[in-house]
Amino acid sequence: MKKTIVFAAVLMGMASLAACNTVNGAGKDLKSAGSAVSDASGESKK
């Protein structure tokens, strides 16, 4: 019983770390896409 609880806790911890990594990567992608759009809109006004 105790091994099952420990295994479940470790599994949940690994899943949460993977989710944080994914959200961090998605945030960086969105930031770079926003910068590209801002740069492109600035170039068209010149």
C-alpha positions in Angstrom: 0.0 0.0 0.0 2.8 2.4 1.0 4.7 1.7 -2.3 1.6 2.5 -4.3 1.2 5.9 -2.6 4.9 6.7 -3.1 4.7 5.6 -6.8 1.6 7.8 -7.4 3.3 10.8 -5.7 6.4 10.4 -7.8 4.4 10.0 -11.0 2.4 13.2 -10.2 5.6 15.1 -9.5 7.1 14.0 -12.8 3.9 15.0 -14.7 3.8 18.5 -13.0 7.5 19.1 -13.9 6.9 18.1 -17.5 3.8 20.5 -17.7 5.9 23.4 -16.3 8.5 22.8 -19.0 5.9 22.7 -21.7 4.2 25.9 -20.5 7.5 27.7 -20.3 8.4 26.6 -23.8 5.0 27.7 -25.2 5.5 31.1 -23.5 8.8 31.6 -25.2 7.4 30.7 -28.5 4.5 33.1 -28.1 6.9 35.9 -27.1 9.1 35.4 -30.1 6.1 35.2 -32.4 4.8 38.5 -30.9 8.2 40.1 -31.4 8.2 39.0 -35.1 4.7 40.5 -35.7 5.7 43.7 -34.0 8.9 44.0 -36.1 7.0 43.2 -39.3 4.4 45.9 -38.5 7.1 48.4 -37.8 8.8 47.7 -41.1 5.6 48.2 -43.1 5.1 51.7 -41.6 8.5 52.9 -42.7 
